[in-house]
């Protein structure tokens, strides 16, 4: 198996998936707004999507783990995601829309965790090469966002136009899946690294990430609405481009950051960055501070992703890698996103964006206190005691 070829194939797929993601993610709350839903109902729908996504690793990711057919699995859930969006658009009764939103979250949320799990099993040295492939996802996101920004495509768009754009994005995503590589054969049968219990080192990392990311989720759920209010809908894509550009060097040089800083320091920096970002959003509602807040994305998201994905690779055996990666994303992102979306909708209605983002500061602050109080969190000194399987940095499983 040619390592360079797999890196290139993964790079291409990540580029397409995240390029299409740029059409959907920033505009999903705005799309729901054009359907006529109030902020609390938008928050509830977004929260339901996240909550249903929590169940996906237990079913969809385990199926991919057992079969090793990641490309087929991801292609299937992409098509089901598009079908779920079709239901959201055409349902009129809110209870039916909530059910469709749950279906959408169940299928849509595991797409990127399953891609990350495939990367861990298709790359000989995932710690070194994952960031090099994943960075092209950010490049794809930037290019499409710039195109949307320049064309002002969604300025004044109605719900029907958003729906057509979203469905086109799903079609492009699905068509890209044959480009993805297969999992390396030796990873599928990697019994020596399998574990029969969940390592406590893995659980601690996820728990802290979950807490801090509740604050981050307030930005993820309502940031686009805030940007639309402050700088206009036509500049929303541009704001997300700034965040994406900031994370490029973090992703590409992720292996070097891990070597120099380690998982624990990267986790601390991520929590501090979330706190700073929310402070800027809460107390400085002007274009320039909002622009500066987007630069922190390199650490809020980039550091946490690189450290977290590698932590999963080191603590969860290959036979359960998709499940472990799915639970990592489900708990630390979807779980926190559910709480942030539902809570955020009511905070926004009660006191506006200042109360929304100001309240969010409490969560990364609590996460930082927890990390400082427990030296075992994201520490290799305690990894073996926590039940994890660690490898020296830069060592691949094929080298063992």
C-alpha positions in Angstrom: 0.0 0.0 0.0 1.4 3.4 -1.0 1.4 5.7 1.9 1.7 8.9 -0.2 -1.2 7.8 -2.4 -3.4 7.3 0.6 -2.5 10.7 2.0 -3.4 12.3 -1.4 -6.7 10.4 -1.6 -7.7 11.3 1.9 -6.7 14.9 1.1 -9.0 15.0 -1.9 -12.0 13.5 0.0 -11.5 15.9 3.0 -11.4 18.8 0.5 -14.7 17.9 -1.1 -16.4 17.0 2.2 -15.5 20.2 3.9 -16.0 22.3 0.8 -19.6 21.1 0.7 -19.8 21.5 4.5 -19.1 25.3 3.9 -22.4 25.4 2.1 -24.4 23.8 4.9 -22.9 24.5 8.3 -22.7 28.3 8.5 -26.2 28.7 7.0 -28.2 26.0 8.7 -29.5 28.3 11.5 -30.2 31.0 8.9 -32.1 28.4 6.8 -34.2 27.4 9.8 -34.8 31.1 10.4 -36.1 31.5 6.8 -38.5 28.7 7.6 -40.1 30.9 10.2 -38.8 29.4 13.5 -38.1 31.4 16.6 -34.6 31.4 18.2 -35.8 29.0 20.9 -37.2 26.6 18.3 -34.0 26.9 16.2 -32.0 26.1 19.3 -34.3 23.1 20.0 -34.0 21.7 16.5 -30.2 22.1 16.5 -30.1 20.5 19.9 -32.2 17.6 18.8 -29.7 17.0 15.9 -26.9 16.9 18.3 -28.7 14.6 20.8 -29.6 12.1 18.1 -26.0 12.2 16.9 -25.0 10.7 20.3 -26.5 7.4 19.4 -24.9 7.2 16.0 -21.5 5.7 17.1 -23.2 2.9 18.9 -24.8 1.7 15.7 -23.3 3.2 12.5 -19.7 3.4 13.7 -19.7 -0.1 15.1 -21.0 -1.4 11.8 -18.1 0.3 10.0 -15.7 -1.1 12.6 -16.9 -4.7 12.1 -17.1 -4.6 8.3 -14.2 -2.3 7.5 -16.2 -0.9 4.6 -15.9 2.8 5.6 -16.5 4.2 2.1 -19.8 2.3 1.7 -20.9 3.3 5.2 -20.2 7.0 4.8 -21.8 7.0 1.3 -25.0 5.5 2.8 -25.2 8.0 5.7 -24.7 10.9 3.3 -27.7 9.8 1.3 -29.8 9.3 4.4 -28.7 12.8 5.6 -30.0 14.3 2.4 -33.3 12.4 2.7 -33.7 13.7 6.3 -33.1 17.3 5.1 -35.8 16.7 2.5 -38.2 15.8 5.3 -37.3 18.9 7.4 -38.0 21.1 4.4 -41.4 19.6 3.5 -42.8 18.9 7.0 -45.2 21.6 8.4 -46.1 20.2 11.9 -43.3 21.1 14.3 -43.4 17.7 16.0 -42.7 16.1 12.6 -39.9 18.5 11.9 -38.3 17.6 15.3 -38.5 13.9 14.3 -36.9 14.7 10.9 -34.2 16.8 12.7 -33.4 13.8 14.9 -33.0 11.6 11.9 -30.8 14.2 10.2 -28.5 14.4 13.3 -28.3 10.7 13.6 -27.0 10.3 10.1 -25.1 13.5 9.6 -23.1 13.7 12.8 -20.9 10.6 12.3 -19.7 11.5 8.8 -16.5 13.3 9.9 -15.7 11.0 12.9 -15.9 8.0 10.5 -13.6 9.8 8.1 -11.1 10.4 10.9 -11.4 6.8 11.9 -10.7 5.7 8.3 -7.7 8.0 8.3 -6.4 6.3 11.4 -6.7 2.9 9.7 -5.6 3.9 6.2 -2.5 5.7 7.2 0.6 3.8 8.4 1.6 6.7 10.6 -1.6 8.6 11.5 0.1 10.8 14.1 2.4 12.3 11.4 0.1 12.3 8.4 -3.4 12.9 9.7 -3.0 16.6 9.9 -1.4 16.7 6.4 -4.5 15.1 4.9 -7.1 16.9 7.1 -5.7 20.4 6.3 -7.0 20.1 2.8 -10.5 19.9 4.3 -9.9 23.4 5.6 -8.6 24.5 2.3 -11.8 23.2 0.6 -13.9 25.0 3.2 -12.0 28.3 2.6 -12.3 28.1 -1.2 -16.0 27.5 -1.2 -16.6 30.1 1.6 -14.7 32.7 -0.5 -16.8 31.8 -3.5 -20.0 32.3 -1.5 -18.6 35.5 -0.1 -17.7 36.9 -3.5 -20.9 35.9 -5.2 -23.2 36.9 -2.2 -25.1 33.8 -3.3 -27.2 33.6 -0.1 -27.9 37.3 0.3 -31.7 37.6 0.5 -32.1 33.8 -0.2 -35.4 32.1 0.8 -35.8 28.7 2.3 -36.2 27.0 -1.1 -32.9 28.3 -2.4 -31.1 27.2 0.8 -32.6 23.7 0.4 -31.5 23.3 -3.2 -28.0 24.4 -2.3 -27.8 22.0 0.6 -29.1 19.1 -1.5 -26.5 19.8 -4.2 -23.8 19.8 -1.5 -24.9 16.4 -0.3 -24.8 15.1 -3.9 -21.2 16.3 -4.3 -20.2 14.8 -1.0 -21.6 11.4 -1.9 -19.9 11.4 -5.3 -16.5 11.9 -3.7 -16.5 8.7 -1.6 -15.0 6.3 -4.3 -11.9 8.5 -4.0 -11.4 7.4 -0.3 -8.8 4.7 0.4 -9.7 1.4 2.2 -8.5 0.6 5.7 -5.2 -1.2 5.8 -5.7 -4.9 6.3 -3.5 -5.3 9.3 -5.6 -2.7 11.1 -8.8 -4.6 10.8 -7.4 -7.6 12.7 -5.3 -5.7 15.2 -6.2 -7.9 18.1 -3.0 -7.1 20.1 -4.2 -3.5 20.5 -7.9 -4.3 21.1 -9.3 -3.4 24.5 -12.3 -4.9 26.3 -13.0 -1.9 28.5 -13.1 1.9 28.0 -9.8 3.4 29.2 -10.3 5.9 32.0 -7.6 8.1 30.3 -10.0 8.3 27.3 -13.0 9.2 29.5 -11.2 12.0 31.3 -10.1 13.7 28.1 -13.6 13.5 26.7 -15.2 14.8 29.9 -13.1 17.9 30.0 -13.6 18.5 26.3 -17.3 18.1 26.8 -17.4 20.8 29.5 -15.4 23.4 27.7 -17.1 22.8 24.4 -20.5 23.7 25.8 -19.2 27.2 25.7 -17.8 26.7 22.2 -21.2 25.3 21.1 -22.9 28.6 21.8 -20.7 30.1 19.0 -21.2 27.1 16.7 -25.0 27.3 17.1 -25.6 31.0 17.0 -22.4 32.6 15.7 -23.7 32.9 12.1 -26.9 34.7 13.4 -24.7 37.0 15.4 -22.4 37.7 12.4 -25.4 38.3 10.2 -26.7 40.9 12.6 -23.4 42.7 13.0 -21.8 42.5 9.6 -24.6 41.3 7.3 -25.5 37.9 5.8 -23.3 38.4 2.8 -20.2 38.6 5.1 -21.0 35.4 7.1 -18.9 33.2 4.9 -16.0 35.6 5.1 -16.0 35.4 8.8 -15.8 31.7 8.7 -13.0 31.9 6.2 -10.9 33.8 8.7 -11.4 31.1 11.2 -10.5 28.4 8.7 -7.4 30.1 7.5 -6.2 30.5 11.1 -6.4 26.7 11.6 -4.4 25.8 8.5 -0.9 25.9 10.1 -2.2 24.1 13.2 -3.5 21.2 11.2 -0.6 20.9 8.8 2.0 21.1 11.6 -0.1 19.2 14.1 2.4 16.5 14.6 5.1 19.0 15.5 2.8 20.7 18.0 2.1 17.4 19.6 5.8 16.7 19.9 6.6 20.1 21.5 3.6 20.8 23.6 2.0 17.4 24.3 -1.7 16.6 24.6 -2.2 18.2 28.1 -0.8 21.6 27.2 -2.8 21.7 23.9 -6.0 20.9 25.8 -5.3 23.8 28.2 -4.6 26.2 25.4 -7.8 25.1 23.7 -9.9 25.9 26.8 -8.2 29.3 27.3 -8.9 30.1 23.6 -12.6 29.3 24.0 -12.8 31.6 27.0 -11.1 34.4 25.1 -13.3 33.9 22.1 -16.6 34.1 24.1 -15.3 37.2 25.9 -14.8 39.0 22.7 -18.2 38.0 21.4 -19.9 39.0 24.6 -18.3 42.3 25.4 -17.2 43.7 22.1 -20.1 43.5 19.5 -18.3 45.2 16.7 -16.8 44.0 13.4 -13.1 44.1 14.4 -13.4 42.2 17.7 -15.5 39.6 16.0 -12.8 39.3 13.3 -10.2 38.8 16.0 -12.4 36.3 17.8 -12.3 34.1 14.7 -8.5 33.9 14.8 -8.8 32.0 18.1 -10.4 29.1 16.1 -6.9 27.8 15.4 -6.7 26.8 19.1 -10.3 26.4 20.1 -10.8 23.8 17.4 -7.5 23.1 15.8 -5.5 22.2 19.0 -8.4 20.2 20.4 -9.0 18.2 17.2 -5.3 17.3 16.7 -4.8 16.4 20.4 -8.1 14.6 20.6 -7.8 12.5 17.5 -4.3 11.4 18.4 -5.4 10.6 22.0 -8.2 8.3 20.6 -5.6 6.6 18.3 -3.4 6.0 21.4 -6.0 4.8 23.8 -8.5 2.8 21.6 -7.5 -0.3 19.7 -8.1 -0.5 15.9 -11.0 -2.9 16.1 -13.0 -0.2 18.0 -11.4 2.8 16.4 -14.5 4.1 14.6 -16.6 3.6 17.7 -13.9 5.4 19.8 -13.6 8.3 17.3 -17.4 8.5 17.0 -17.8 8.7 20.8 -15.1 11.3 21.0 -17.0 13.5 18.5 -20.4 12.6 19.9 -19.6 13.4 23.5 -17.2 16.3 23.3 -18.9 18.0 20.3 -22.5 16.6 19.8 -23.2 16.2 23.5 -22.0 19.7 24.4 -23.7 21.1 21.2 -27.0 19.7 22.4 -26.8 21.5 25.7 -25.4 24.7 24.1 -28.1 24.7 21.4 -31.1 24.2 23.7 -29.8 26.4 26.5 -28.5 29.0 24.1 -31.8 29.5 22.3 -33.5 30.4 25.6 -30.6 32.6 26.7 -30.7 34.5 23.4 -34.4 35.1 23.7 -34.0 36.2 27.4 -31.1 38.6 27.1 -29.7 38.7 23.6 -26.2 37.8 22.4 -24.4 39.5 25.4 -26.1 37.1 27.9 -25.7 34.2 25.5 -21.9 34.4 25.1 -21.2 35.9 28.5 -22.8 32.9 30.2 -20.8 30.6 28.0 -17.6 31.8 29.6 -18.4 29.7 32.7 -17.9 26.4 30.9 -14.3 26.7 29.6 -13.4 28.3 33.0 -14.7 25.3 34.8 -12.8 23.0 32.3 -9.6 24.8 33.1 -10.1 24.5 36.8 -10.7 20.7 36.4 -7.6 20.2 34.3 -5.4 22.1 36.8 -6.9 20.1 39.7 -6.3 16.7 38.1 -2.8 16.0 36.7 -4.0 12.7 35.2 -6.0 14.5 32.4 -4.3 14.1 29.0 -1.0 13.0 30.7 1.1 10.1 29.5 2.4 9.7 33.0 -1.0 8.3 33.9 -2.0 6.8 30.6 -1.1 3.2 31.3 -2.8 3.4 34.7 -5.9 4.6 32.9 -6.1 1.5 30.8 -4.9 3.0 27.6 -2.5 1.6 25.0 0.2 4.1 24.3 2.8 4.2 21.6 5.9 6.5 21.4 5.1 9.5 19.3 5.7 8.9 15.6 5.6 5.1 16.0 3.2 3.4 13.7 1.4 0.1 14.4 3.0 -1.4 11.4 6.4 -0.7 13.0 5.6 -2.8 16.0 
